Amino acid sequence: MKEPIHHPGRLLSISGGFWEASALHAAVKLDVFSAIEEGARTAAEAAASIGADPRATGMLLNALTAMELLRKKEGRFVNTEESRRFLVSASPEYVGYIIGHHHHLVAGWNRLDEAVRSGGPVRAGASFEDPEVRHNFLMGMFNLASLLAPQVARRVDLSGRRRLLDLGGGPGTYAIHFCVQNKTLEAVVFDRPETRPIAEGVIARFGLKDRIAFQAGDYLADTLPDGFDVVWVSHILHAESPEFCAELMVKIHAALKPGGIVLVHDFLLAESMDGPLFPALFSLNMLQGTEAGQAYSRGQVESMLEAAGFTDLTVVAIDSPNDSGIVAATK
């Protein structure tokens, strides 16, 4: 039995949730956590390090302490373990780029009512043509994929497979981890030409330049390269219409050798389309940011694959923090 509702506290918490998000976004943009990692800092010392106003910096640091992202003792601030791992820019687990990407999405979300009225995207604020926006997006994808890709590479059996196409692969994070897990595998990252410098830099960082190549192209318009044993399709479908996704599956089918497999990774809605929460909200993110994108259900993805001629549809079990899933199928 549900508890009676005595006040609107839950609604007000949801409505004001952007306050905490904005404080975190500002702290990451100012690189506050890296400055504090250099040693316990007073507000004035932190302000001098980041080139900011001492009074305002103190207010931000106190708010971050209340959010349990900093600890304060005798007027000095230090990072928590969580902040040290994920918010200090020198940390190998740093997720500041995806937080920067979230910051660039705020202007569009502020106009969500317009997108709902019109049924189409609102062009607000950030543009992928802006180098900072593009860098935060691509490295943000690297942040997120790095948390999941090692697990995925262990759970997907690619033994005997020789060539993998990472379609729209951005910085190539999944191609990298598939190649780390499978020593005889080679890969091609297929993405827009402006992605090349970041992708090649990340691939070089992992010492895989001899096994992973970057090929510039637009999967929306171009014929895909062919002759692959595996095509990895991660977080592409949600940016496109159902009609285009169906066409893309046909292209992918042609890119595979007989017996090859496609692995479709995305945020998957229930068949009722009203949950889980993250994919349902992500559909709204696609509404305000793309022409016809949305989150799809597993059943919708499977129907697209079957219509393109794929068989032996299965689901790869993964432990994802945001309700993403993998649907596999065979040519």
Secondary structure by P-SEA (a helix, b strand, c coil): cccccccaaaaaaaaacaaaaaaaaaaaaaaaaaaaaaccccaaaaaaaacccaaaaaaaaaaaaaaccccccccbbbbcccccccccccccccaaaaaaaaaaaaaaaaaaaaaaaaccccccccccccaaaaaaaaaaaaaaaaacaaaaaaacccccccbbbbcccccaaaaaaaaaacccbbbbbbccccaaaaaaaaaaaacccccbbbbbcccccccccccccbbbbccccccccaaaaaaaaaaaaaaccccbbbbbbccccccccccaaaaaaaaaaaaacccbbbbbcaaaaaaaaaaacccbbbbbbbbcccbbbbbbbcc
